[in-house]
Amino acid sequence: MRDIKICPDCGTEYYRHVEQCADCSTALLLPEENRKVQEERERCKQKALKNAVPVREGSLKWLDELYHVLIDSNIPCSIHSDAGCRKGCCGDTCRLLVSAADVEKANERIEAYCMVVHPELRDSRDMMSEGKCPACGSAVASDTVECPDCGLTLLIIEE
Protein backbone atom coordinates (compact mmCIF):
# COMPACT_ATOMS: atom_id res chain seq x y z
CA MET A 1 0.00 0.00 0.00
CA ARG A 2 1.25 3.45 -0.87
CA ASP A 3 2.32 5.74 1.93
CA ILE A 4 -0.37 8.42 1.38
CA LYS A 5 -3.53 10.01 2.72
CA ILE A 6 -6.42 11.20 0.57
CA CYS A 7 -8.87 14.09 0.85
CA PRO A 8 -12.35 12.52 0.85
CA ASP A 9 -13.83 15.67 -0.72
CA CYS A 10 -11.53 16.52 -3.63
CA GLY A 11 -9.45 13.32 -3.94
CA THR A 12 -6.07 15.03 -3.66
CA GLU A 13 -3.29 12.78 -2.39
CA TYR A 14 -0.88 13.88 0.36
CA TYR A 15 2.08 12.45 2.21
CA ARG A 16 1.00 10.34 5.17
CA HIS A 17 2.15 12.89 7.80
CA VAL A 18 -0.19 15.63 6.46
CA GLU A 19 -3.46 15.85 8.43
CA GLN A 20 -5.63 18.33 6.52
CA CYS A 21 -6.35 19.14 2.85
CA ALA A 22 -4.84 22.46 1.80
CA ASP A 23 -7.80 23.19 -0.50
CA CYS A 24 -10.81 21.85 1.42
CA SER A 25 -9.57 22.00 5.03
CA THR A 26 -10.95 18.46 5.36
CA ALA A 27 -9.28 15.84 7.52
CA LEU A 28 -7.32 13.41 5.35
CA LEU A 29 -7.96 9.67 5.36
CA LEU A 30 -5.94 6.57 4.70
CA PRO A 31 -6.83 4.95 1.35
CA GLU A 32 -8.93 2.18 2.92
CA GLU A 33 -10.83 4.71 5.09
CA ASN A 34 -11.41 6.93 2.05
CA ARG A 35 -12.78 3.99 0.05
CA LYS A 36 -15.31 3.24 2.82
CA VAL A 37 -16.37 6.90 3.01
CA GLN A 38 -16.85 7.08 -0.77
CA GLU A 39 -18.88 3.85 -0.78
CA GLU A 40 -21.11 5.17 2.02
CA ARG A 41 -21.65 8.46 0.15
CA GLU A 42 -22.61 6.52 -2.99
CA ARG A 43 -25.10 4.39 -1.01
CA CYS A 44 -26.59 7.53 0.48
CA LYS A 45 -26.96 9.12 -2.98
CA GLN A 46 -28.71 6.02 -4.31
CA LYS A 47 -31.12 5.63 -1.39
CA ALA A 48 -34.74 6.29 -2.37
CA LEU A 49 -36.57 9.06 -0.56
CA LYS A 50 -39.82 8.10 1.17
CA ASN A 51 -42.48 10.82 1.34
CA ALA A 52 -40.05 13.44 0.02
CA VAL A 53 -40.59 16.96 1.32
CA PRO A 54 -38.70 20.18 0.51
CA VAL A 55 -36.36 21.56 3.18
CA ARG A 56 -34.94 24.45 1.15
CA GLU A 57 -35.74 26.31 -2.03
CA GLY A 58 -33.33 28.50 -3.93
CA SER A 59 -30.63 28.67 -6.55
CA LEU A 60 -29.23 25.45 -7.95
CA LYS A 61 -25.72 26.44 -6.83
CA TRP A 62 -26.77 26.93 -3.19
CA LEU A 63 -28.88 23.77 -3.13
CA ASP A 64 -26.02 21.76 -4.65
CA GLU A 65 -23.80 22.93 -1.80
CA LEU A 66 -26.43 21.92 0.76
CA TYR A 67 -26.95 18.61 -1.07
CA HIS A 68 -23.30 17.72 -0.48
CA VAL A 69 -23.51 18.82 3.16
CA LEU A 70 -26.43 16.44 3.72
CA ILE A 71 -24.89 13.55 1.75
CA ASP A 72 -21.66 13.95 3.76
CA SER A 73 -23.82 13.76 6.90
CA ASN A 74 -25.41 10.54 5.61
CA ILE A 75 -28.81 12.17 5.04
CA PRO A 76 -30.29 11.02 1.70
CA CYS A 77 -31.59 13.89 -0.42
CA SER A 78 -32.18 15.05 -3.98
CA ILE A 79 -32.62 18.29 -5.89
CA HIS A 80 -35.78 18.78 -7.90
CA SER A 81 -36.41 21.57 -10.39
CA ASP A 82 -39.80 22.73 -11.66
CA ALA A 83 -39.70 24.54 -14.98
CA GLY A 84 -40.84 28.16 -14.99
CA CYS A 85 -43.66 29.44 -17.15
CA ARG A 86 -43.49 29.27 -20.94
CA LYS A 87 -43.64 33.06 -21.26
CA GLY A 88 -40.16 33.38 -19.78
CA CYS A 89 -41.11 35.65 -16.89
CA CYS A 90 -40.82 32.97 -14.21
CA GLY A 91 -37.56 31.13 -13.62
CA ASP A 92 -37.16 27.51 -12.63
CA THR A 93 -37.92 26.65 -9.02
CA CYS A 94 -35.30 24.41 -7.38
CA ARG A 95 -35.97 22.49 -4.17
CA LEU A 96 -33.83 20.33 -1.92
CA LEU A 97 -35.85 17.26 -0.92
CA VAL A 98 -35.40 14.82 1.96
CA SER A 99 -37.53 12.01 3.38
CA ALA A 100 -40.21 13.19 5.80
CA ALA A 101 -38.45 11.24 8.56
CA ASP A 102 -35.20 13.19 7.97
CA VAL A 103 -36.60 16.75 7.89
CA GLU A 104 -35.60 17.69 11.43
CA LYS A 105 -32.13 16.17 11.12
CA ALA A 106 -31.61 17.86 7.73
CA ASN A 107 -32.69 21.27 9.03
CA GLU A 108 -30.38 20.96 12.04
CA ARG A 109 -27.43 20.03 9.81
CA ILE A 110 -28.13 22.88 7.36
CA GLU A 111 -28.44 25.32 10.27
CA ALA A 112 -25.10 24.14 11.71
CA TYR A 113 -23.46 24.47 8.28
CA CYS A 114 -24.82 28.00 7.83
CA MET A 115 -23.41 29.00 11.23
CA VAL A 116 -19.95 27.82 10.12
CA VAL A 117 -20.16 29.52 6.72
CA HIS A 118 -21.71 32.72 8.13
CA PRO A 119 -20.59 33.12 11.77
CA GLU A 120 -22.21 36.56 11.88
CA LEU A 121 -25.58 34.79 11.98
CA ARG A 122 -24.74 33.41 15.42
CA ASP A 123 -23.80 36.90 16.65
CA SER A 124 -27.07 38.33 15.29
CA ARG A 125 -29.10 35.55 16.90
CA ASP A 126 -27.33 36.11 20.23
CA MET A 127 -28.07 39.84 20.13
CA MET A 128 -31.73 39.20 19.30
CA SER A 129 -32.01 36.74 22.19
CA GLU A 130 -30.64 39.48 24.48
CA GLY A 131 -33.34 41.87 23.23
CA LYS A 132 -31.00 43.96 21.08
CA CYS A 133 -31.09 44.96 17.43
CA PRO A 134 -28.20 43.16 15.66
CA ALA A 135 -27.41 46.24 13.56
CA CYS A 136 -27.40 49.08 16.09
CA GLY A 137 -27.70 47.41 19.52
CA SER A 138 -30.88 49.26 20.51
CA ALA A 139 -33.29 47.51 22.86
CA VAL A 140 -36.12 45.75 20.99
CA ALA A 141 -38.92 43.40 22.03
CA SER A 142 -39.00 39.86 20.64
CA ASP A 143 -42.09 40.65 18.54
CA THR A 144 -40.75 43.92 17.08
CA VAL A 145 -41.03 43.90 13.29
CA GLU A 146 -38.64 46.79 12.62
CA CYS A 147 -35.97 48.43 14.79
CA PRO A 148 -37.29 51.87 15.82
CA ASP A 149 -33.77 53.36 15.73
CA CYS A 150 -32.13 52.01 12.54
CA GLY A 151 -35.08 50.57 10.60
CA LEU A 152 -33.67 47.04 10.25
CA THR A 153 -36.38 44.48 9.54
CA LEU A 154 -36.27 42.06 12.48
CA LEU A 155 -39.31 39.90 11.85
CA ILE A 156 -40.73 38.82 8.52
CA ILE A 157 -44.44 38.14 8.59
CA GLU A 158 -45.67 35.92 5.76
CA GLU A 159 -49.29 36.32 4.79
N, C-alpha and C positions, 0 to 999 in steps of 0.2 A: 504494500500500500504506500502511496506517495505521502510524503511528509508535508501535508498542506491542511489548511482550513478553507472553508467556502462560505461566502455570504449567501444565506438562504433567500435573500430578496433579489439580488442582481446577478448572482452566480460567479462573482469575481473570486479568484483563488488567491490565497495569501500564504506566507510562511506560517508554520504551525505556532510560532510564539506570538503572532499578532492576535489580538482579542476582538477587535471591532473593525467593521468595514469603513474605509475612509470616505466612501461615497454615501452610504445609507445610514451609517452610525448603528448598524445592526450587529448584534453579537455573532461572531463567526462559529461555524460548526465543523466538526470532523466530517469527512465524506459520508460515512455510514449514518451519522445523525442527520445530515442534510438530505440524504436519500429518503429517510423516514418522514421528515418534515414535508418534502415535496410530494410524497405519496399521499400523506394525510390531506394536504391542500387539494390535491386532485380529487380525492374521494369527496371532500367537502363541496367542491365545485359541481360534481356530478350528482350529488344528493338531490332528490326531488323535493320541492317545497309543498307542504300540505297546508291548504287554506291560506295561500299567500296573501299578505297584506302589505301595503306600502308603509315604509318607515321614514322615507325622505323623498322629496321631489326637488328637482333642480337640473342644473346643467349636467350633461353627460360626463364632462371632465371631473366635476366634484363627486358625482355618484360613483364613477369608476374608482376614485380614491377611497371612498367609503366602502365600496365593494371589497377591495383588497384588505382593508382594515378588518372587516367582518370575516372574510375567508381566513385570514391569518389568525383570527380568534376562534376558528372552528365553528363559525355560525354560517350555515348555508344561506345563500342569497342569490338574487339575480337582478338584472336591470331590464326594465321593460319600457319601451317607448311607444307612445301613441302619436300617430301622425297628426299634424295640425290641419287646419281647414284647407280646402282646395283653392280658396281665393288667395292664399299666401299671406294673410294678415295674422294668422295664428301659427306660432312655431310648434315644433314637436314638444310633447310633454314626456319627460323622463322620470321614472320612479324606481327607487330601490325597494325590492320586495324581499320579505322574509316570511317564514312560516309563522302562523298565529302564535304558536307556542314559544317562539324565539323573540317576539317583539320587545319585551321588557329587557332581555339580555342585550339585544341589538342596540336599543336606545341608550342603555348604560355604556356600552362600549363606544358608541359614536360620541356621546357626551364626554367621556374620558379622553378620546382622541382629540376632540375639539379643544379641550382644556390644555393639552400639550402643544397643539399647533398655534393656539391663540391664548396665551397665558393671561392676557388682559381681561378675558372673559371672567376668570376667577376673581380678579380684583374688583371688577364691576359688580359681580354677584355679592361679594363680601360687603361692598359699600352699601348696596341695596338692602342687604339683610341687617345692616346697622342703621337703616333709616336715613341714608344719605344719597344724594344724587351722584352718580358715578362721574359726571362731567365736572361739576363745580363744587361738590361737597355740601351743598345746602341740605338742611333737614327736610325730608319728604315722608309722607305716610305711605304705607305699603300699597294703598289703592289709588295713589296719585297717578294720573294719566300723563301729565306733563309737568316738568320742573318749573315752579313759579319764578325762579331766578334766571335760569339760562335757556329755558324752553325745550330742553331735551325730552323727547318722547320716552316715557318710562314704561308705559303699559299699552299694549296694542289690543284693542277690542275688536274682535271679528264679529260681524253681523250676519 
